[in-house]
Each structure stands twice: as structure tokens, then as C-alpha cells.
Amino acid sequence: MNRMAGISTKVYHGDMFLGEAEMFLPPFKDQNQNQNQTQTQNFPLGNSREVRISHLSPQSERCPPLSILQTISPFAVRFKLQAKSITTHPLLHRFYLSCFQEYKSAVLVGGEEELHLVAMPSKVEKVSCFWCCAVQQPGLYGSCLYMLNTRCLSIVFDLDETLIVANTMKSFEDKIDALSRKIDAEDDPLRVSGMSAELKRYIEDRDLLRQFVETDSVALDSTKLPVQHEEALSAVQDQQRILRPVIRLPDKNVVLTRINPEIRDTSVFVRLRPAWEDLRSYLTAKGRKRFEVYVCTMAERDYALEMWRLLDPGSHLINSKELLDRVVCVKPGLKKSLQTVFREGVCHPKMAMVIDDRLQVWDEKDQPRVHVVPAFTPYYAPQAETANAVPVLCVARNVACNVRGGFFREFDETMLRKIFEVCYESDVTDLPYSPDVSDYLLSEEYNSKDAPIPEGINGAEVDRRINGLANHGDDRQMQPIAASRYPDDEAAATRTSTGNRIAQSEGGSHVGAVPSLSITVLQEIARRCDSKVEFRSTVKNLQFSVEVLFSNDKIGIGMGKTREEAQLQAAEHALRNLASYYLSYVAPISGGLRNDLDKSSNGFLEDATTSHDHLSKS
């Protein structure tokens, strides 16, 4: 920056006068006197021509203040401040050195934004120099400073059909009645078999819940298990403690509880999703906090607090003092959003990921940060959770590990290195890009064409019963069950066991995306063979691994830093394998295929290319 007159400003720390400085407002390059006159009319801190420092930020252990500010409020430099003289204003220089050496920022008084003065090195000036950066939410700087220093991100969990499925007696009766009527009206024996198996599972769990409601015990394998009273936190703000009757069946991943201990109709049968312990253990391994944990649900508050208590009984993921703030209940009909979850400035959305079974319930700007898991369906397809080598929540654990590793690798190896090269004279546009969780997540939504109806309550039913408003006729009736749901149990398990499968549109391309040529070729081969091609994805050692299955046989595999890269490599590998040996196995299932083999191999490519071009134009 050329040495020129800026806006003369007095700098105070509280009531202590530190010295005089010159303030420069954007644009910082090629300023002239006329621009300075315009700047004087738009002084950012009012008409007093004073910069008053309220307090200093906490000291950062490893991250300079500019790196924190660039992460949570990129390119938000409001002005530059340059002391007039070291000898004339030694207090200001002493203050500057303290901030510079101790990695502290100085928070200013006033204004709609929280403004931070950052001590900057200078390659030209021999005086104290600062940048002033803006943060939209008070408290956000301190929260994210802690997270960046400790290498911690945030993770937000949905509850119903993501981590648990819960039912009351009323919801069980509704589902049993609806399934019974569907069975009576169904002619297809395979669908009847599938629905009958599901009906049996509902009846067995309902009978256990009935015992719990009526006797405060359950009989299991000739053993009578009585309730144990567990202390829980009420939803009221004074954190009133209550005792709930609970029966835990850990071998079955089942818990029976009562939301209101005084009202037996609020008894709930809860199935916990398998592999939750693996995910929870990763989040708390060796006492090191890898993620700050939050819950965002559309369920009623007392119900949500109890469901989370069952998932985190030792309060290891969310301590009891923070529970009421970290379990966020969104009213039905409204979108979930990270802004709502972090309304008190506890985290920036770009430092958070979400685990949910539905993408569209989230605000559009947050959807790139959502890892979508297939809905938990323990009644419709209990085999789904064990059909894959890697359970759904273990995949989520691996994804979380990959996101955290990628975020901080970018922060340490790229952003911090470049931040140390920025000086007072640098332009704001020279600041480096800051990492975002969405950079390491591929937003997906599982195909819901054959998905079952919700298998549990969403908390609203329990809410009505807690308040004494419910009766059997008032509750919302269960939606009709899709006729296509029950070809058989095995097929149901196959369709819904997508915990480590890419969101598919028939042949395996990501929903909404134009498939690559190799993938389109595989789809065309599958069509001619009257077969099916699938892509299954896992995350291992911070890399994606994709397998290609053709008629349920593995014919290709690919690895890559992104899922798309691994998928493309797997498709190309599969095509090479098909060319060398696989056609001899699949040819007999399609008479038309043998005729195609007599043609040039470009036959597939020609048709597939035409199809690919059509998709690109549409």
C-alpha cells in the first residue's frame, strides 16, 4: 500500500488511550484523496472517529486469528488500521505485539457485526498494523477457535428412522390392522409371504410392549425382566430430574421406556440401529473429542430427549448441561437448518456434517453437508442392516472420519501455509480458500420408489398422550402401504440394504447426474442381457472404494479420492473384465446377446454414446 493519509482515528482499550492510527477502507489499492473523502463520510464505527476495543479473544494455541476468521467469515475485511508512530504511541505498539505473539484478536465495541482487529506483519511499514475482520454472530469466533485448535468438527444427528425406530401400542395396532387388511386383499403369494413376516415382527414387539405397559416387566426366554428406574432430564428449563421405568434388551438392540412415567400410554418400544455403538465409540475414542454432537429432529421435545438418552446413556456425546441446547426440535412443516441448530453461534455450518435418512427436509444451502443413510426398516427388511459387509452406521463412521481428515488436511497443509504468507500490504483477494465440510461429502438421496412407510412414531403421538389429548379415534391413520413393497423378504432386504451403495438410477449413476460413457456402456450391456448392474461404495483409509455387481456377481472395483472417481475407475475395470471373460457366463441368459457379439465391439459404444449425448442435451 502507498503511504498516504487515511482517516485519523484514536484507538482505546476500554477507557485507556493507546494511540492514534490511520484507517483505510476498501478498496485498498490505488486510493486517492477523493476516495478518502468519501471514506470519511462512511466511517464504519459511527461519527466519533474512535476505535474502542472491548476485550481480547482467547489465546489460540496453533491457529493465527486470521486463519480462524477466514474460515468462519471469508474475505470479510472491513478496514485496515495503521499506527502513526511507534515512538509517539508506544502503548499501541505494545498492544500490537501482545496480539501478534499470543495469537489473540481484539474485539471492538459497537456495530451490527462483531469486529476483530488482527495484528498483521508488514513488509514495508515499521509501525503497528491491523486488519479488521467482521463476524456475523457474536461468540462464533471463540467457539470455532476451540474447534480448530482441537481439530474438532460438529456432527448433527436425526433420530427417527436414522438412529432409532419407536412405536407405541397405538402405532403398533394401526400398522398391524393395515397390514392384515393388505394381506386379505393380496393375491400374489410372494407379497403375502413378505407382509406376513413383517406382520409377525410387529405382533411380537407389540406383545412385549403390552407386557411392559401392564406389568412393568417382560417375559423373555422364560425369564421375567422387571423395569429398572433410570434418572432422566425433563424438557423444562430448570432441568428437573425424573425417574423413568426402563427395560433394556441389549442383545436385541431394544429398549422399552415411558416418556411420562405417570402415563402408561406413553410407553414406547424402541429399536436402536445396529452398529450405533461403533459410531459412538469412534466419536468418543480414547477420550478425544473428534466431533461436537447435536441432534435435530421434528419430534416432540420430551420424546426426543428420551430417545437421545437411550442412545447416549452416559452423556458421553452431549453432557447433561448442554443437552437442552443441543437437542433441537423443529416444528413439523418447517425445514431443518444448521443455522437453527447453531443459533447461539456455537459452530459455523461449513464446519458441520449431518447424518439423516432424508435430504429434502434440510434447507437447500445445508444439503451439501448431509450424509444420507437409507431409512432404518427393522420390520419391513430386518436383513437390510446385515446384508452388507459394512453396516450403515459403520459407513457413516467412515464418512465422518474421511470428512474430518480431509477438512483438517486442507486447513493445515494449504490454508495455514498461505495465511502465514499474508501481510498487511496484501490484498484481501490474496486470502486462501478455506475448507468446507461439503468439499468432502457427496450429497445423496436414496431412491424412495420402493421404500416402506415410516415404521415408527415421530413423537407427535406421544406428545398428545403426554398432554392427555389423545384417544384412539383422533390419531392420524397410517398411510396406505404400497403394493410393490413385498415381492419377498430377501428382495426387500436387497433393495433397502444400501448403507454402502451409491444412490442409483437403474444402472448406478448418481441421481440427477449424467452418467459417464463407461457407466452408460455397462447399462446398455445390462439391458441387452436382461440383467442389472449395481455400484456399491465404501470408505476405507480415507479413500472411496466402489464395486460393480452384474447379476449379483462382482466384475470390477475402483479406488479414488472421490466417489465419482472410484465409480468411473470401477466401471472401466468392469468393462475390461467383461471383454475378457464375463460374457461367456452371461451370454446364455439372452439370445439377442450372441447376435450382438458377432458385430463390432463398437456396437455397444455407438448405442451408448447416442444415449449419453441424449442425456447431456436433456
Residue pairs with C-beta under 8 A, 6 or more apart in sequence:
1 24
1 28
1 29
1 31
1 80
1 124
1 424
1 425
2 31
3 125
4 31
4 36
5 22
5 33
5 36
6 22
6 23
6 24
6 36
6 39
6 82
7 22
7 23
7 24
7 25
7 36
7 39
7 40
7 43
7 49
8 20
8 22
8 49
9 20
9 21
9 22
9 23
9 49
9 50
9 51
9 81
10 17
10 19
10 20
10 21
10 49
10 50
10 51
11 17
11 18
11 19
11 20
11 21
11 50
11 51
11 53
11 81
11 83
11 92
12 18
12 50
12 51
12 52
12 53
13 52
13 53
13 95
13 106
14 52
14 53
14 54
16 91
17 91
18 53
18 89
18 91
18 92
18 95
19 83
19 84
19 88
19 89
19 90
19 91
19 92
19 93
20 83
20 84
20 88
20 89
20 92
21 51
21 81
21 82
21 83
21 84
21 89
21 92
21 128
21 130
22 81
22 82
22 84
23 39
23 43
23 51
23 79
23 80
23 81
24 31
24 39
24 79
24 80
24 81
24 82
25 39
25 42
25 44
25 78
25 79
26 77
26 78
26 79
26 428
27 35
28 80
28 427
28 428
29 427
43 49
44 78
44 79
44 111
44 115
44 132
45 51
45 52
45 108
45 110
45 111
45 115
46 110
51 81
51 108
51 117
52 108
52 109
52 110
53 106
53 107
53 108
53 109
53 117
54 107
54 108
54 109
55 106
55 107
56 99
56 104
56 105
56 106
56 107
57 65
57 104
57 105
57 106
57 107
57 116
57 141
57 142
57 145
58 104
58 142
58 145
58 146
59 102
59 103
59 104
60 68
60 103
60 104
60 145
60 149
61 103
61 149
62 149
63 103
63 145
63 148
63 149
63 416
64 103
64 416
64 419
64 420
65 99
65 103
65 104
65 105
65 116
65 118
65 119
66 118
66 120
66 131
66 133
66 419
66 422
66 431
67 148
67 411
67 415
67 416
67 419
68 141
68 144
68 145
68 148
69 76
69 105
69 116
69 118
69 133
69 135
69 141
70 415
70 419
70 431
70 432
70 434
71 144
71 148
71 348
71 350
71 351
71 411
71 415
71 434
71 435
72 135
72 140
72 141
72 144
72 348
72 350
72 351
73 133
73 134
73 135
73 136
74 431
74 433
74 434
75 428
75 429
75 431
76 133
76 134
76 135
77 131
77 132
77 133
77 134
77 428
78 113
78 115
78 132
78 133
78 134
79 132
80 129
80 130
80 131
80 132
80 424
81 117
81 129
81 130
81 131
81 132
82 125
82 127
82 128
82 129
82 130
82 424
83 89
83 92
83 93
83 96
83 127
83 128
83 129
84 127
85 127
86 93
86 126
86 127
86 128
89 128
92 128
93 127
93 128
95 106
95 128
96 119
96 128
96 129
96 130
97 119
97 128
98 104
99 105
99 106
99 117
99 118
99 119
100 119
100 121
105 116
105 117
105 118
105 133
105 141
106 116
106 117
106 130
107 114
107 115
107 116
107 117
107 141
108 115
108 116
108 117
108 132
113 134
113 135
113 136
114 134
114 135
114 136
114 137
114 138
114 140
114 141
115 132
115 133
115 134
115 135
116 132
116 133
116 134
116 135
116 141
117 130
117 131
117 132
118 130
118 131
118 132
118 133
119 128
119 129
119 130
120 129
120 130
120 131
120 422
120 423
120 424
121 129
121 423
121 424
122 129
122 423
122 424
122 425
123 423
123 424
123 425
124 424
124 425
125 424
129 424
131 424
135 141
137 345
138 345
139 344
139 345
139 346
140 345
140 346
140 347
140 348
143 345
143 346
143 347
144 347
144 348
144 351
146 152
147 153
147 154
147 292
147 347
147 351
148 411
150 289
151 290
151 404
151 408
152 289
152 290
152 291
152 292
153 290
153 291
153 292
153 351
153 352
153 353
153 403
153 404
153 407
153 437
154 291
154 292
154 293
154 294
154 342
154 347
154 351
154 352
154 353
155 283
155 291
155 292
155 293
155 294
155 352
155 353
155 354
155 355
155 400
156 294
156 295
156 296
156 338
156 341
156 352
156 353
156 354
156 355
157 163
157 293
157 294
157 295
157 296
157 354
157 355
157 356
158 295
158 296
158 297
158 354
158 355
158 356
158 357
158 358
159 295
159 297
159 299
159 304
159 307
159 308
160 166
160 297
160 298
160 299
160 307
160 454
160 456
160 457
160 458
160 459
161 357
161 375
161 376
161 377
161 454
161 455
161 456
162 273
162 355
162 356
162 357
162 373
162 375
162 376
163 272
163 273
163 276
163 307
163 311
163 355
163 376
163 393
164 270
164 271
164 272
164 273
164 307
164 310
164 311
164 376
164 456
165 270
165 271
165 273
165 376
165 377
165 378
165 379
165 455
165 456
166 268
166 269
166 270
166 271
166 303
166 307
166 456
166 457
167 175
167 205
167 206
167 209
167 268
167 269
167 455
167 456
167 457
168 209
168 265
168 266
168 267
168 268
168 269
168 457
168 461
168 462
168 465
169 206
169 209
169 210
169 213
169 265
169 267
170 265
170 461
170 470
170 472
170 475
171 456
171 457
171 461
171 478
172 202
172 205
172 206
172 209
172 269
173 206
174 475
174 477
174 478
175 202
175 379
175 455
175 478
176 199
176 202
176 203
176 206
178 478
178 480
178 481
179 195
179 198
179 199
179 202
179 481
180 199
182 195
182 481
182 483
183 192
183 195
183 196
183 199
186 192
186 195
186 483
186 486
188 486
190 486
190 487
190 488
191 483
191 485
191 486
191 487
191 488
192 486
193 486
193 488
193 489
194 485
194 486
194 487
194 488
194 489
194 492
195 481
195 485
195 486
197 489
198 379
198 380
198 486
201 378
201 379
201 382
202 379
205 254
205 269
205 271
205 379
206 269
208 218
208 220
208 254
208 256
208 269
209 256
209 267
209 268
209 269
211 217
211 218
211 219
212 218
212 227
212 247
212 256
212 267
212 269
213 264
213 265
213 267
214 264
216 226
216 227
216 245
217 224
217 225
217 226
217 227
217 247
218 224
218 225
218 247
218 256
219 225
220 249
225 247
225 249
226 247
227 245
227 246
227 247
228 245
228 246
228 247
228 248
229 243
229 244
229 245
229 246
230 243
230 244
230 246
230 309
230 313
231 241
231 242
231 243
231 244
232 241
232 242
232 243
232 244
232 305
232 306
232 309
233 239
233 240
233 241
233 242
233 305
233 309
233 320
233 323
233 324
234 240
234 241
234 242
234 302
234 305
235 301
235 302
235 305
235 324
237 324
239 320
239 324
242 261
243 261
244 257
244 258
244 259
244 261
244 306
245 257
245 258
245 261
246 255
246 256
246 257
246 258
247 255
247 256
247 257
248 254
248 255
249 255
249 256
253 271
253 272
253 273
253 274
253 276
254 269
254 270
254 271
254 272
255 270
255 272
255 310
256 267
256 268
256 269
256 270
257 267
257 268
257 270
257 306
257 310
258 264
258 266
258 267
258 268
259 266
259 267
259 268
259 302
259 303
259 306
259 462
259 466
260 266
260 302
260 465
260 466
263 465
263 466
263 468
265 465
265 470
266 462
266 465
266 466
268 303
268 306
268 457
268 462
270 307
270 310
271 376
271 378
271 456
272 310
272 311
273 376
273 385
273 392
273 393
274 385
274 386
274 391
274 392
274 393
275 385
275 391
275 392
275 393
275 394
275 397
276 311
276 393
278 391
278 393
278 394
278 397
279 393
279 394
279 396
279 397
279 400
280 311
280 312
280 316
280 317
282 290
282 397
282 400
282 401
283 289
283 290
283 291
283 293
283 317
283 400
284 316
284 317
290 400
290 404
291 400
291 404
292 346
292 347
293 312
293 317
293 318
293 326
294 318
294 326
294 327
294 328
294 341
294 342
294 352
295 304
295 308
295 318
295 326
295 327
295 328
296 328
296 330
296 336
296 340
296 341
296 354
297 304
297 327
297 328
297 329
297 330
297 459
298 329
298 330
298 331
298 332
298 336
298 361
298 458
298 459
299 307
299 329
299 458
299 459
299 460
300 329
300 459
300 460
300 462
300 463
300 466
301 327
301 329
302 462
302 463
302 466
303 459
303 462
303 463
304 327
304 329
304 459
305 323
305 324
305 327
308 318
308 323
308 327
312 318
315 323
318 326
318 327
325 344
325 346
328 340
328 341
330 336
330 340
332 458
332 460
335 361
335 362
335 363
336 356
336 361
336 362
336 363
336 366
337 362
337 363
337 365
337 366
338 349
338 352
338 354
338 363
338 366
338 369
339 349
339 363
341 352
342 348
342 349
342 352
349 365
349 366
349 369
350 369
350 434
350 435
350 436
350 437
350 438
351 407
351 437
352 369
352 437
353 369
353 370
353 371
353 399
353 400
353 403
353 437
353 441
354 362
354 366
354 369
354 370
354 371
355 370
355 371
355 373
355 396
355 400
356 362
356 370
356 371
356 372
356 373
357 372
357 373
357 374
357 375
357 376
357 446
358 372
358 375
358 445
359 367
359 370
359 372
359 443
359 444
359 445
360 367
360 445
362 370
367 443
368 438
368 441
368 443
369 437
369 438
369 441
369 443
370 441
370 443
371 396
371 399
371 400
371 441
371 444
372 443
372 444
372 445
372 446
372 503
373 392
373 393
373 395
373 396
373 499
374 384
374 392
374 446
374 496
374 497
374 498
374 499
375 446
375 451
375 452
375 454
375 496
376 385
376 392
376 455
377 384
377 451
377 452
377 455
377 496
378 385
378 455
379 455
380 452
380 455
380 485
380 492
380 496
381 452
381 489
381 492
381 493
381 495
381 496
381 497
382 493
383 489
383 490
383 492
383 493
383 497
384 492
384 493
384 496
384 497
384 498
384 499
385 391
385 392
385 497
385 499
387 493
387 494
387 497
388 497
388 499
388 500
388 501
388 536
389 500
389 538
390 398
390 499
390 500
390 538
391 499
392 499
392 500
393 499
394 499
395 499
395 500
395 538
395 539
398 538
398 539
398 540
399 441
399 539
401 539
401 542
402 440
402 539
402 542
403 437
403 440
403 441
405 542
406 435
406 439
406 440
406 542
407 435
407 436
407 437
407 439
407 440
408 435
410 435
410 439
411 434
411 435
414 432
414 433
415 432
415 433
415 434
415 435
418 431
418 432
419 431
419 432
422 430
422 431
442 510
442 562
442 563
442 564
444 502
444 503
444 510
444 511
445 503
445 511
446 498
446 503
447 503
447 504
447 505
447 511
450 482
450 484
450 485
450 495
451 496
452 481
452 482
452 485
452 496
453 478
453 479
453 481
453 482
461 470
461 475
464 470
464 474
464 475
485 492
486 492
500 536
500 537
500 538
501 534
501 535
501 536
501 537
502 508
502 510
502 535
502 536
502 537
502 546
502 563
502 567
503 510
503 511
504 511
504 534
504 535
505 511
506 523
507 515
507 519
507 520
507 522
507 523
507 526
507 533
508 515
508 519
508 522
508 523
508 533
508 534
508 535
508 548
508 567
509 515
509 516
509 519
510 564
514 612
514 615
514 616
515 523
515 612
515 615
516 567
516 568
516 571
517 605
517 608
517 609
517 612
518 568
518 571
518 572
518 575
519 567
519 568
519 571
520 608
520 609
520 611
520 612
520 615
521 571
521 575
521 604
521 605
521 608
522 533
522 548
522 550
522 571
522 574
522 575
523 533
523 608
523 611
524 604
524 607
524 608
524 611
525 533
525 578
525 604
526 532
526 533
526 550
528 590
528 592
528 593
528 596
529 551
529 586
529 587
529 589
529 590
529 593
530 589
530 590
531 550
531 551
531 586
531 589
531 590
532 550
532 551
533 548
533 549
533 550
533 574
534 548
534 549
534 550
535 546
535 547
535 548
535 549
535 567
535 570
535 571
536 546
536 547
536 549
537 544
537 545
537 546
537 547
537 563
537 566
537 567
538 544
538 545
539 545
543 559
543 560
543 561
543 566
544 559
544 560
544 561
544 562
544 563
544 565
544 566
545 557
545 558
545 559
545 566
546 557
546 558
546 559
546 560
546 563
546 566
546 567
546 569
546 570
547 554
547 556
547 557
547 570
548 554
548 555
548 556
548 557
548 558
548 570
548 571
548 573
548 574
549 555
550 574
550 578
550 582
550 586
551 586
551 589
553 582
553 585
555 574
555 577
555 578
555 582
556 570
556 571
556 572
556 573
556 574
556 575
556 576
556 577
557 570
557 573
558 565
558 566
558 567
558 568
558 569
558 570
558 571
558 572
558 573
559 566
559 569
560 566
560 567
560 568
560 569
579 601
583 593
583 597
586 593
587 593
587 594
587 597
596 603
596 604
